[in-house]
């Protein structure tokens, strides 16, 4: 089953190469198209890291349990 982070890993090179190629075909110089494609790729990476953060289900379950009382 394809998850969110699998899609993100696939979109990074697709965005970099696809946007660079599309902007080059439209007439923008290659040296200007590469940074724009890289900026979009950085946005995808930033979204995956900071907006839709990776989390471990075990950490959430562990924090939901009450502390153990020795008394």
Secondary structure, 3 states (H helix, E strand, C coil): CCCHHHHHHHHHHHHHHHHHHHHHHHCCCHHHHHHHHHHHHHHHHHHHHHHCCCCCHHHHHHHHCCCCCCC
